[in-house]
Amino acid sequence: MPIYVYECQKCSHEFEVYQNIGEGNENLTCPECGAKTPKKLVTPFKTLFWSGFLDDMERKISPHKFK
């Protein structure tokens, strides 16, 4: 499931949301101020799987960081 980054148009708070591809922002609210319909930001594609993969690789390359 992709992770999308949104920015509140009222308070400029940025937050991440796990959403299905093509799902809109109609039902989203800012976690800081509660404003509706935040703006989707253009960011690199990332998923929960990808960040897990990167963490595993980091553990293999630099195991001393995780002791």
CHARMM internal coordinates of N, CA and C (Angstrom, degrees):
IC EDIT
DIST 1 N 1 CA 1.4598
DIST 1 CA 1 C 1.5309
ANGL 1 N 1 CA 1 C 107.94
DIST 1 C 2 N 1.3082
ANGL 1 CA 1 C 2 N 118.06
DIHE 1 N 1 CA 1 C 2 N 126.37
DIST 2 N 2 CA 1.4675
ANGL 1 C 2 N 2 CA 120.89
DIHE 1 CA 1 C 2 N 2 CA -178.40
DIST 2 CA 2 C 1.5315
ANGL 2 N 2 CA 2 C 113.30
DIHE 1 C 2 N 2 CA 2 C -68.06
DIST 2 C 3 N 1.3062
ANGL 2 CA 2 C 3 N 114.43
DIHE 2 N 2 CA 2 C 3 N 153.32
DIST 3 N 3 CA 1.4601
ANGL 2 C 3 N 3 CA 122.40
DIHE 2 CA 2 C 3 N 3 CA 175.29
DIST 3 CA 3 C 1.5237
ANGL 3 N 3 CA 3 C 107.26
DIHE 2 C 3 N 3 CA 3 C -106.77
DIST 3 C 4 N 1.3169
ANGL 3 CA 3 C 4 N 116.84
DIHE 3 N 3 CA 3 C 4 N 123.50
DIST 4 N 4 CA 1.4590
ANGL 3 C 4 N 4 CA 121.70
DIHE 3 CA 3 C 4 N 4 CA 178.86
DIST 4 CA 4 C 1.5210
ANGL 4 N 4 CA 4 C 109.57
DIHE 3 C 4 N 4 CA 4 C -110.10
DIST 4 C 5 N 1.3280
ANGL 4 CA 4 C 5 N 116.20
DIHE 4 N 4 CA 4 C 5 N 146.96
DIST 5 N 5 CA 1.4591
ANGL 4 C 5 N 5 CA 121.95
DIHE 4 CA 4 C 5 N 5 CA 178.00
DIST 5 CA 5 C 1.5213
ANGL 5 N 5 CA 5 C 108.05
DIHE 4 C 5 N 5 CA 5 C -106.94
DIST 5 C 6 N 1.3292
ANGL 5 CA 5 C 6 N 115.43
DIHE 5 N 5 CA 5 C 6 N 129.42
DIST 6 N 6 CA 1.4620
ANGL 5 C 6 N 6 CA 121.87
DIHE 5 CA 5 C 6 N 6 CA 179.07
DIST 6 CA 6 C 1.5147
ANGL 6 N 6 CA 6 C 109.69
DIHE 5 C 6 N 6 CA 6 C -119.46
DIST 6 C 7 N 1.3386
ANGL 6 CA 6 C 7 N 115.19
DIHE 6 N 6 CA 6 C 7 N 154.50
DIST 7 N 7 CA 1.4631
ANGL 6 C 7 N 7 CA 121.52
DIHE 6 CA 6 C 7 N 7 CA 175.22
DIST 7 CA 7 C 1.5220
ANGL 7 N 7 CA 7 C 108.64
DIHE 6 C 7 N 7 CA 7 C -125.33
DIST 7 C 8 N 1.3197
ANGL 7 CA 7 C 8 N 115.87
DIHE 7 N 7 CA 7 C 8 N 130.44
DIST 8 N 8 CA 1.4590
ANGL 7 C 8 N 8 CA 121.39
DIHE 7 CA 7 C 8 N 8 CA 177.62
DIST 8 CA 8 C 1.5261
ANGL 8 N 8 CA 8 C 108.74
DIHE 7 C 8 N 8 CA 8 C -68.63
DIST 8 C 9 N 1.3183
ANGL 8 CA 8 C 9 N 116.67
DIHE 8 N 8 CA 8 C 9 N 132.61
DIST 9 N 9 CA 1.4560
ANGL 8 C 9 N 9 CA 120.82
DIHE 8 CA 8 C 9 N 9 CA 179.96
DIST 9 CA 9 C 1.5307
ANGL 9 N 9 CA 9 C 112.12
DIHE 8 C 9 N 9 CA 9 C -78.60
DIST 9 C 10 N 1.3367
ANGL 9 CA 9 C 10 N 115.65
DIHE 9 N 9 CA 9 C 10 N -12.91
DIST 10 N 10 CA 1.4672
ANGL 9 C 10 N 10 CA 119.52
DIHE 9 CA 9 C 10 N 10 CA -179.24
DIST 10 CA 10 C 1.5368
ANGL 10 N 10 CA 10 C 111.66
DIHE 9 C 10 N 10 CA 10 C -93.55
DIST 10 C 11 N 1.3567
ANGL 10 CA 10 C 11 N 116.71
DIHE 10 N 10 CA 10 C 11 N -50.74
DIST 11 N 11 CA 1.4687
ANGL 10 C 11 N 11 CA 119.79
DIHE 10 CA 10 C 11 N 11 CA -173.93
DIST 11 CA 11 C 1.5346
ANGL 11 N 11 CA 11 C 113.66
DIHE 10 C 11 N 11 CA 11 C -111.63
DIST 11 C 12 N 1.3350
ANGL 11 CA 11 C 12 N 118.33
DIHE 11 N 11 CA 11 C 12 N -2.64
DIST 12 N 12 CA 1.4718
ANGL 11 C 12 N 12 CA 125.01
DIHE 11 CA 11 C 12 N 12 CA 178.31
DIST 12 CA 12 C 1.5272
ANGL 12 N 12 CA 12 C 114.17
DIHE 11 C 12 N 12 CA 12 C 68.12
DIST 12 C 13 N 1.3337
ANGL 12 CA 12 C 13 N 117.43
DIHE 12 N 12 CA 12 C 13 N 15.80
DIST 13 N 13 CA 1.4617
ANGL 12 C 13 N 13 CA 121.07
DIHE 12 CA 12 C 13 N 13 CA 176.61
DIST 13 CA 13 C 1.5270
ANGL 13 N 13 CA 13 C 109.42
DIHE 12 C 13 N 13 CA 13 C -70.84
DIST 13 C 14 N 1.3448
ANGL 13 CA 13 C 14 N 117.54
DIHE 13 N 13 CA 13 C 14 N 133.16
DIST 14 N 14 CA 1.4604
ANGL 13 C 14 N 14 CA 122.18
DIHE 13 CA 13 C 14 N 14 CA 176.46
DIST 14 CA 14 C 1.5205
ANGL 14 N 14 CA 14 C 108.92
DIHE 13 C 14 N 14 CA 14 C -100.42
DIST 14 C 15 N 1.3413
ANGL 14 CA 14 C 15 N 116.09
DIHE 14 N 14 CA 14 C 15 N 138.19
DIST 15 N 15 CA 1.4583
ANGL 14 C 15 N 15 CA 120.84
DIHE 14 CA 14 C 15 N 15 CA 179.19
DIST 15 CA 15 C 1.5185
ANGL 15 N 15 CA 15 C 109.97
DIHE 14 C 15 N 15 CA 15 C -148.69
DIST 15 C 16 N 1.3464
ANGL 15 CA 15 C 16 N 115.64
DIHE 15 N 15 CA 15 C 16 N 155.98
DIST 16 N 16 CA 1.4566
ANGL 15 C 16 N 16 CA 122.12
DIHE 15 CA 15 C 16 N 16 CA -178.62
DIST 16 CA 16 C 1.5236
ANGL 16 N 16 CA 16 C 110.18
DIHE 15 C 16 N 16 CA 16 C -102.00
DIST 16 C 17 N 1.3435
ANGL 16 CA 16 C 17 N 115.23
DIHE 16 N 16 CA 16 C 17 N 146.05
DIST 17 N 17 CA 1.4611
ANGL 16 C 17 N 17 CA 121.71
DIHE 16 CA 16 C 17 N 17 CA 179.87
DIST 17 CA 17 C 1.5259
ANGL 17 N 17 CA 17 C 108.54
DIHE 16 C 17 N 17 CA 17 C -136.35
DIST 17 C 18 N 1.3331
ANGL 17 CA 17 C 18 N 117.12
DIHE 17 N 17 CA 17 C 18 N 132.87
DIST 18 N 18 CA 1.4549
ANGL 17 C 18 N 18 CA 121.60
DIHE 17 CA 17 C 18 N 18 CA 172.30
DIST 18 CA 18 C 1.5198
ANGL 18 N 18 CA 18 C 107.38
DIHE 17 C 18 N 18 CA 18 C -84.11
DIST 18 C 19 N 1.3324
ANGL 18 CA 18 C 19 N 117.18
DIHE 18 N 18 CA 18 C 19 N 120.08
DIST 19 N 19 CA 1.4533
ANGL 18 C 19 N 19 CA 121.23
DIHE 18 CA 18 C 19 N 19 CA -177.47
DIST 19 CA 19 C 1.5227
ANGL 19 N 19 CA 19 C 110.33
DIHE 18 C 19 N 19 CA 19 C -140.66
DIST 19 C 20 N 1.3192
ANGL 19 CA 19 C 20 N 115.30
DIHE 19 N 19 CA 19 C 20 N 156.40
DIST 20 N 20 CA 1.4484
ANGL 19 C 20 N 20 CA 120.69
DIHE 19 CA 19 C 20 N 20 CA 171.19
DIST 20 CA 20 C 1.5236
ANGL 20 N 20 CA 20 C 108.70
DIHE 19 C 20 N 20 CA 20 C -72.35
DIST 20 C 21 N 1.3196
ANGL 20 CA 20 C 21 N 116.47
DIHE 20 N 20 CA 20 C 21 N 153.33
DIST 21 N 21 CA 1.4582
ANGL 20 C 21 N 21 CA 120.85
DIHE 20 CA 20 C 21 N 21 CA 178.03
DIST 21 CA 21 C 1.5232
ANGL 21 N 21 CA 21 C 108.68
DIHE 20 C 21 N 21 CA 21 C -62.22
DIST 21 C 22 N 1.3139
ANGL 21 CA 21 C 22 N 116.55
DIHE 21 N 21 CA 21 C 22 N 133.18
DIST 22 N 22 CA 1.4578
ANGL 21 C 22 N 22 CA 121.86
DIHE 21 CA 21 C 22 N 22 CA 179.28
DIST 22 CA 22 C 1.5179
ANGL 22 N 22 CA 22 C 114.84
DIHE 21 C 22 N 22 CA 22 C 87.89
DIST 22 C 23 N 1.3189
ANGL 22 CA 22 C 23 N 117.90
DIHE 22 N 22 CA 22 C 23 N -6.46
DIST 23 N 23 CA 1.4627
ANGL 22 C 23 N 23 CA 121.08
DIHE 22 CA 22 C 23 N 23 CA 178.48
DIST 23 CA 23 C 1.5288
ANGL 23 N 23 CA 23 C 109.06
DIHE 22 C 23 N 23 CA 23 C -73.76
DIST 23 C 24 N 1.2998
ANGL 23 CA 23 C 24 N 117.92
DIHE 23 N 23 CA 23 C 24 N 137.32
DIST 24 N 24 CA 1.4646
ANGL 23 C 24 N 24 CA 122.26
DIHE 23 CA 23 C 24 N 24 CA -175.76
DIST 24 CA 24 C 1.5103
ANGL 24 N 24 CA 24 C 113.74
DIHE 23 C 24 N 24 CA 24 C -90.16
DIST 24 C 25 N 1.3314
ANGL 24 CA 24 C 25 N 115.17
DIHE 24 N 24 CA 24 C 25 N -173.16
DIST 25 N 25 CA 1.4603
ANGL 24 C 25 N 25 CA 121.40
DIHE 24 CA 24 C 25 N 25 CA -177.90
DIST 25 CA 25 C 1.5308
ANGL 25 N 25 CA 25 C 112.72
DIHE 24 C 25 N 25 CA 25 C -105.31
DIST 25 C 26 N 1.3266
ANGL 25 CA 25 C 26 N 117.48
DIHE 25 N 25 CA 25 C 26 N 11.04
DIST 26 N 26 CA 1.4685
ANGL 25 C 26 N 26 CA 121.21
DIHE 25 CA 25 C 26 N 26 CA -175.50
DIST 26 CA 26 C 1.5254
ANGL 26 N 26 CA 26 C 113.56
DIHE 25 C 26 N 26 CA 26 C -59.31
DIST 26 C 27 N 1.3259
ANGL 26 CA 26 C 27 N 117.25
DIHE 26 N 26 CA 26 C 27 N -32.54
DIST 27 N 27 CA 1.4681
ANGL 26 C 27 N 27 CA 120.68
DIHE 26 CA 26 C 27 N 27 CA -175.85
DIST 27 CA 27 C 1.5324
ANGL 27 N 27 CA 27 C 113.14
DIHE 26 C 27 N 27 CA 27 C -101.00
DIST 27 C 28 N 1.3302
ANGL 27 CA 27 C 28 N 117.66
DIHE 27 N 27 CA 27 C 28 N 7.76
DIST 28 N 28 CA 1.4630
ANGL 27 C 28 N 28 CA 120.71
DIHE 27 CA 27 C 28 N 28 CA -177.50
DIST 28 CA 28 C 1.5182
ANGL 28 N 28 CA 28 C 111.59
DIHE 27 C 28 N 28 CA 28 C -92.60
DIST 28 C 29 N 1.3272
ANGL 28 CA 28 C 29 N 114.71
DIHE 28 N 28 CA 28 C 29 N 146.59
DIST 29 N 29 CA 1.4662
ANGL 28 C 29 N 29 CA 121.37
DIHE 28 CA 28 C 29 N 29 CA 172.94
DIST 29 CA 29 C 1.5200
ANGL 29 N 29 CA 29 C 108.43
DIHE 28 C 29 N 29 CA 29 C -131.90
DIST 29 C 30 N 1.2943
ANGL 29 CA 29 C 30 N 116.33
DIHE 29 N 29 CA 29 C 30 N 152.68
DIST 30 N 30 CA 1.4591
ANGL 29 C 30 N 30 CA 122.32
DIHE 29 CA 29 C 30 N 30 CA 178.61
DIST 30 CA 30 C 1.5325
ANGL 30 N 30 CA 30 C 108.91
DIHE 29 C 30 N 30 CA 30 C -68.06
DIST 30 C 31 N 1.3439
ANGL 30 CA 30 C 31 N 118.05
DIHE 30 N 30 CA 30 C 31 N 129.85
DIST 31 N 31 CA 1.4672
ANGL 30 C 31 N 31 CA 119.82
DIHE 30 CA 30 C 31 N 31 CA 178.40
DIST 31 CA 31 C 1.5312
ANGL 31 N 31 CA 31 C 113.20
DIHE 30 C 31 N 31 CA 31 C -69.16
DIST 31 C 32 N 1.3246
ANGL 31 CA 31 C 32 N 118.02
DIHE 31 N 31 CA 31 C 32 N -18.18
DIST 32 N 32 CA 1.4662
ANGL 31 C 32 N 32 CA 121.56
DIHE 31 CA 31 C 32 N 32 CA -179.31
DIST 32 CA 32 C 1.5293
ANGL 32 N 32 CA 32 C 112.40
DIHE 31 C 32 N 32 CA 32 C -86.16
DIST 32 C 33 N 1.3454
ANGL 32 CA 32 C 33 N 116.16
DIHE 32 N 32 CA 32 C 33 N -52.58
DIST 33 N 33 CA 1.4678
ANGL 32 C 33 N 33 CA 118.53
DIHE 32 CA 32 C 33 N 33 CA -172.88
DIST 33 CA 33 C 1.5331
ANGL 33 N 33 CA 33 C 113.65
DIHE 32 C 33 N 33 CA 33 C -115.86
DIST 33 C 34 N 1.3236
ANGL 33 CA 33 C 34 N 117.71
DIHE 33 N 33 CA 33 C 34 N -10.33
DIST 34 N 34 CA 1.4594
ANGL 33 C 34 N 34 CA 120.80
DIHE 33 CA 33 C 34 N 34 CA 177.71
DIST 34 CA 34 C 1.5212
ANGL 34 N 34 CA 34 C 115.06
DIHE 33 C 34 N 34 CA 34 C 84.42
DIST 34 C 35 N 1.3232
ANGL 34 CA 34 C 35 N 118.30
DIHE 34 N 34 CA 34 C 35 N 4.61
DIST 35 N 35 CA 1.4691
ANGL 34 C 35 N 35 CA 120.95
DIHE 34 CA 34 C 35 N 35 CA 179.14
DIST 35 CA 35 C 1.5331
ANGL 35 N 35 CA 35 C 109.96
DIHE 34 C 35 N 35 CA 35 C -64.69
DIST 35 C 36 N 1.3253
ANGL 35 CA 35 C 36 N 116.28
DIHE 35 N 35 CA 35 C 36 N 149.47
DIST 36 N 36 CA 1.4567
ANGL 35 C 36 N 36 CA 121.30
DIHE 35 CA 35 C 36 N 36 CA -176.80
DIST 36 CA 36 C 1.5197
ANGL 36 N 36 CA 36 C 111.65
DIHE 35 C 36 N 36 CA 36 C -95.90
DIST 36 C 37 N 1.3269
ANGL 36 CA 36 C 37 N 114.44
DIHE 36 N 36 CA 36 C 37 N 164.50
DIST 37 N 37 CA 1.4685
ANGL 36 C 37 N 37 CA 126.35
DIHE 36 CA 36 C 37 N 37 CA 178.08
DIST 37 CA 37 C 1.5314
ANGL 37 N 37 CA 37 C 113.98
DIHE 36 C 37 N 37 CA 37 C 47.91
DIST 37 C 38 N 1.3314
ANGL 37 CA 37 C 38 N 116.89
DIHE 37 N 37 CA 37 C 38 N 69.60
DIST 38 N 38 CA 1.4681
ANGL 37 C 38 N 38 CA 120.11
DIHE 37 CA 37 C 38 N 38 CA 174.69
DIST 38 CA 38 C 1.5305
ANGL 38 N 38 CA 38 C 110.50
DIHE 37 C 38 N 38 CA 38 C -68.41
DIST 38 C 39 N 1.3200
ANGL 38 CA 38 C 39 N 115.71
DIHE 38 N 38 CA 38 C 39 N 165.11
DIST 39 N 39 CA 1.4564
ANGL 38 C 39 N 39 CA 122.18
DIHE 38 CA 38 C 39 N 39 CA -178.97
DIST 39 CA 39 C 1.5255
ANGL 39 N 39 CA 39 C 109.37
DIHE 38 C 39 N 39 CA 39 C -93.87
DIST 39 C 40 N 1.3486
ANGL 39 CA 39 C 40 N 117.03
DIHE 39 N 39 CA 39 C 40 N 130.82
DIST 40 N 40 CA 1.4612
ANGL 39 C 40 N 40 CA 121.55
DIHE 39 CA 39 C 40 N 40 CA 177.08
DIST 40 CA 40 C 1.5247
ANGL 40 N 40 CA 40 C 108.52
DIHE 39 C 40 N 40 CA 40 C -75.66
DIST 40 C 41 N 1.3418
ANGL 40 CA 40 C 41 N 115.78
DIHE 40 N 40 CA 40 C 41 N 130.54
DIST 41 N 41 CA 1.4528
ANGL 40 C 41 N 41 CA 120.93
DIHE 40 CA 40 C 41 N 41 CA 179.37
DIST 41 CA 41 C 1.5239
ANGL 41 N 41 CA 41 C 110.22
DIHE 40 C 41 N 41 CA 41 C -93.18
DIST 41 C 42 N 1.3078
ANGL 41 CA 41 C 42 N 116.22
DIHE 41 N 41 CA 41 C 42 N 152.20
DIST 42 N 42 CA 1.4587
ANGL 41 C 42 N 42 CA 121.41
DIHE 41 CA 41 C 42 N 42 CA 175.74
DIST 42 CA 42 C 1.5244
ANGL 42 N 42 CA 42 C 107.03
DIHE 41 C 42 N 42 CA 42 C -84.58
DIST 42 C 43 N 1.3226
ANGL 42 CA 42 C 43 N 115.79
DIHE 42 N 42 CA 42 C 43 N 117.83
DIST 43 N 43 CA 1.4604
ANGL 42 C 43 N 43 CA 121.78
DIHE 42 CA 42 C 43 N 43 CA -177.85
DIST 43 CA 43 C 1.5218
ANGL 43 N 43 CA 43 C 108.90
DIHE 42 C 43 N 43 CA 43 C -138.89
DIST 43 C 44 N 1.3265
ANGL 43 CA 43 C 44 N 117.70
DIHE 43 N 43 CA 43 C 44 N 164.54
DIST 44 N 44 CA 1.4673
ANGL 43 C 44 N 44 CA 119.75
DIHE 43 CA 43 C 44 N 44 CA 175.14
DIST 44 CA 44 C 1.5280
ANGL 44 N 44 CA 44 C 109.93
DIHE 43 C 44 N 44 CA 44 C -62.45
DIST 44 C 45 N 1.3062
ANGL 44 CA 44 C 45 N 117.05
DIHE 44 N 44 CA 44 C 45 N 147.37
DIST 45 N 45 CA 1.4582
ANGL 44 C 45 N 45 CA 122.03
DIHE 44 CA 44 C 45 N 45 CA 178.94
DIST 45 CA 45 C 1.5179
ANGL 45 N 45 CA 45 C 109.49
DIHE 44 C 45 N 45 CA 45 C -67.61
DIST 45 C 46 N 1.3180
ANGL 45 CA 45 C 46 N 117.23
DIHE 45 N 45 CA 45 C 46 N 131.31
DIST 46 N 46 CA 1.4548
ANGL 45 C 46 N 46 CA 121.06
DIHE 45 CA 45 C 46 N 46 CA 175.78
DIST 46 CA 46 C 1.5226
ANGL 46 N 46 CA 46 C 109.13
DIHE 45 C 46 N 46 CA 46 C -148.92
DIST 46 C 47 N 1.3102
ANGL 46 CA 46 C 47 N 115.85
DIHE 46 N 46 CA 46 C 47 N 152.52
DIST 47 N 47 CA 1.4574
ANGL 46 C 47 N 47 CA 121.74
DIHE 46 CA 46 C 47 N 47 CA 178.41
DIST 47 CA 47 C 1.5192
ANGL 47 N 47 CA 47 C 108.41
DIHE 46 C 47 N 47 CA 47 C -134.53
DIST 47 C 48 N 1.3003
ANGL 47 CA 47 C 48 N 115.75
DIHE 47 N 47 CA 47 C 48 N 168.09
DIST 48 N 48 CA 1.4525
ANGL 47 C 48 N 48 CA 120.69
DIHE 47 CA 47 C 48 N 48 CA 177.13
DIST 48 CA 48 C 1.5307
ANGL 48 N 48 CA 48 C 109.60
DIHE 47 C 48 N 48 CA 48 C -62.83
DIST 48 C 49 N 1.3330
ANGL 48 CA 48 C 49 N 117.20
DIHE 48 N 48 CA 48 C 49 N -37.45
DIST 49 N 49 CA 1.4664
ANGL 48 C 49 N 49 CA 121.37
DIHE 48 CA 48 C 49 N 49 CA 177.75
DIST 49 CA 49 C 1.5212
ANGL 49 N 49 CA 49 C 110.53
DIHE 48 C 49 N 49 CA 49 C -60.06
DIST 49 C 50 N 1.3347
ANGL 49 CA 49 C 50 N 116.88
DIHE 49 N 49 CA 49 C 50 N -44.74
DIST 50 N 50 CA 1.4649
ANGL 49 C 50 N 50 CA 121.00
DIHE 49 CA 49 C 50 N 50 CA -177.34
DIST 50 CA 50 C 1.5236
ANGL 50 N 50 CA 50 C 111.24
DIHE 49 C 50 N 50 CA 50 C -62.84
DIST 50 C 51 N 1.3191
ANGL 50 CA 50 C 51 N 118.20
DIHE 50 N 50 CA 50 C 51 N -44.02
DIST 51 N 51 CA 1.4604
ANGL 50 C 51 N 51 CA 119.33
DIHE 50 CA 50 C 51 N 51 CA -179.60
DIST 51 CA 51 C 1.5278
ANGL 51 N 51 CA 51 C 110.60
DIHE 50 C 51 N 51 CA 51 C -67.45
DIST 51 C 52 N 1.3263
ANGL 51 CA 51 C 52 N 117.90
DIHE 51 N 51 CA 51 C 52 N -33.98
DIST 52 N 52 CA 1.4685
ANGL 51 C 52 N 52 CA 120.77
DIHE 51 CA 51 C 52 N 52 CA 175.05
DIST 52 CA 52 C 1.5225
ANGL 52 N 52 CA 52 C 111.14
DIHE 51 C 52 N 52 CA 52 C -64.65
DIST 52 C 53 N 1.3230
ANGL 52 CA 52 C 53 N 116.30
DIHE 52 N 52 CA 52 C 53 N -41.36
DIST 53 N 53 CA 1.4625
ANGL 52 C 53 N 53 CA 121.61
DIHE 52 CA 52 C 53 N 53 CA 177.25
DIST 53 CA 53 C 1.5279
ANGL 53 N 53 CA 53 C 110.41
DIHE 52 C 53 N 53 CA 53 C -61.25
DIST 53 C 54 N 1.3289
ANGL 53 CA 53 C 54 N 116.85
DIHE 53 N 53 CA 53 C 54 N -46.01
DIST 54 N 54 CA 1.4654
ANGL 53 C 54 N 54 CA 120.25
DIHE 53 CA 53 C 54 N 54 CA 179.78
DIST 54 CA 54 C 1.5250
ANGL 54 N 54 CA 54 C 111.94
DIHE 53 C 54 N 54 CA 54 C -63.14
DIST 54 C 55 N 1.3335
ANGL 54 CA 54 C 55 N 117.37
DIHE 54 N 54 CA 54 C 55 N -39.23
DIST 55 N 55 CA 1.4646
ANGL 54 C 55 N 55 CA 120.61
DIHE 54 CA 54 C 55 N 55 CA 176.99
DIST 55 CA 55 C 1.5254
ANGL 55 N 55 CA 55 C 110.89
DIHE 54 C 55 N 55 CA 55 C -62.38
DIST 55 C 56 N 1.3398
ANGL 55 CA 55 C 56 N 116.95
DIHE 55 N 55 CA 55 C 56 N -43.15
DIST 56 N 56 CA 1.4685
ANGL 55 C 56 N 56 CA 120.60
DIHE 55 CA 55 C 56 N 56 CA 178.89
DIST 56 CA 56 C 1.5262
ANGL 56 N 56 CA 56 C 111.24
DIHE 55 C 56 N 56 CA 56 C -62.25
DIST 56 C 57 N 1.3321
ANGL 56 CA 56 C 57 N 116.60
DIHE 56 N 56 CA 56 C 57 N -41.92
DIST 57 N 57 CA 1.4613
ANGL 56 C 57 N 57 CA 119.95
DIHE 56 CA 56 C 57 N 57 CA 179.20
DIST 57 CA 57 C 1.5250
ANGL 57 N 57 CA 57 C 110.49
DIHE 56 C 57 N 57 CA 57 C -65.19
DIST 57 C 58 N 1.3092
ANGL 57 CA 57 C 58 N 117.12
DIHE 57 N 57 CA 57 C 58 N -40.59
DIST 58 N 58 CA 1.4656
ANGL 57 C 58 N 58 CA 120.60
DIHE 57 CA 57 C 58 N 58 CA 179.09
DIST 58 CA 58 C 1.5257
ANGL 58 N 58 CA 58 C 110.43
DIHE 57 C 58 N 58 CA 58 C -62.90
DIST 58 C 59 N 1.3270
ANGL 58 CA 58 C 59 N 117.42
DIHE 58 N 58 CA 58 C 59 N -38.58
DIST 59 N 59 CA 1.4711
ANGL 58 C 59 N 59 CA 120.81
DIHE 58 CA 58 C 59 N 59 CA 178.21
DIST 59 CA 59 C 1.5290
ANGL 59 N 59 CA 59 C 110.70
DIHE 58 C 59 N 59 CA 59 C -63.99
DIST 59 C 60 N 1.3306
ANGL 59 CA 59 C 60 N 117.12
DIHE 59 N 59 CA 59 C 60 N -37.11
DIST 60 N 60 CA 1.4588
ANGL 59 C 60 N 60 CA 120.71
DIHE 59 CA 59 C 60 N 60 CA 179.82
DIST 60 CA 60 C 1.5232
ANGL 60 N 60 CA 60 C 111.71
DIHE 59 C 60 N 60 CA 60 C -72.31
DIST 60 C 61 N 1.3268
ANGL 60 CA 60 C 61 N 116.54
DIHE 60 N 60 CA 60 C 61 N -38.76
DIST 61 N 61 CA 1.4627
ANGL 60 C 61 N 61 CA 121.09
DIHE 60 CA 60 C 61 N 61 CA -177.18
DIST 61 CA 61 C 1.5213
ANGL 61 N 61 CA 61 C 111.55
DIHE 60 C 61 N 61 CA 61 C -78.21
DIST 61 C 62 N 1.3275
ANGL 61 CA 61 C 62 N 117.28
DIHE 61 N 61 CA 61 C 62 N -41.18
DIST 62 N 62 CA 1.4705
ANGL 61 C 62 N 62 CA 121.87
DIHE 61 CA 61 C 62 N 62 CA -175.52
DIST 62 CA 62 C 1.5224
ANGL 62 N 62 CA 62 C 110.83
DIHE 61 C 62 N 62 CA 62 C -129.84
DIST 62 C 63 N 1.3284
ANGL 62 CA 62 C 63 N 117.97
DIHE 62 N 62 CA 62 C 63 N 67.59
DIST 63 N 63 CA 1.4773
ANGL 62 C 63 N 63 CA 119.16
DIHE 62 CA 62 C 63 N 63 CA -176.38
DIST 63 CA 63 C 1.5347
ANGL 63 N 63 CA 63 C 113.23
DIHE 62 C 63 N 63 CA 63 C -63.20
DIST 63 C 64 N 1.3177
ANGL 63 CA 63 C 64 N 117.08
DIHE 63 N 63 CA 63 C 64 N -22.97
DIST 64 N 64 CA 1.4746
ANGL 63 C 64 N 64 CA 119.84
DIHE 63 CA 63 C 64 N 64 CA -179.94
DIST 64 CA 64 C 1.5289
ANGL 64 N 64 CA 64 C 112.32
DIHE 63 C 64 N 64 CA 64 C -64.92
DIST 64 C 65 N 1.3179
ANGL 64 CA 64 C 65 N 118.28
DIHE 64 N 64 CA 64 C 65 N -23.30
DIST 65 N 65 CA 1.4695
ANGL 64 C 65 N 65 CA 121.16
DIHE 64 CA 64 C 65 N 65 CA 179.01
DIST 65 CA 65 C 1.5270
ANGL 65 N 65 CA 65 C 112.64
DIHE 64 C 65 N 65 CA 65 C -72.38
DIST 65 C 66 N 1.3412
ANGL 65 CA 65 C 66 N 117.79
DIHE 65 N 65 CA 65 C 66 N -18.59
DIST 66 N 66 CA 1.4514
ANGL 65 C 66 N 66 CA 121.92
DIHE 65 CA 65 C 66 N 66 CA -173.63
DIST 66 CA 66 C 1.5185
ANGL 66 N 66 CA 66 C 113.16
DIHE 65 C 66 N 66 CA 66 C -109.89
DIST 66 C 67 N 1.3355
ANGL 66 CA 66 C 67 N 117.67
DIHE 66 N 66 CA 66 C 67 N 18.42
DIST 67 N 67 CA 1.4652
ANGL 66 C 67 N 67 CA 120.49
DIHE 66 CA 66 C 67 N 67 CA 179.17
DIST 67 CA 67 C 1.4857
ANGL 67 N 67 CA 67 C 110.96
DIHE 66 C 67 N 67 CA 67 C -88.45
END
COOR INIT
IC SEED 1 N 1 CA 1 C
IC BUILD
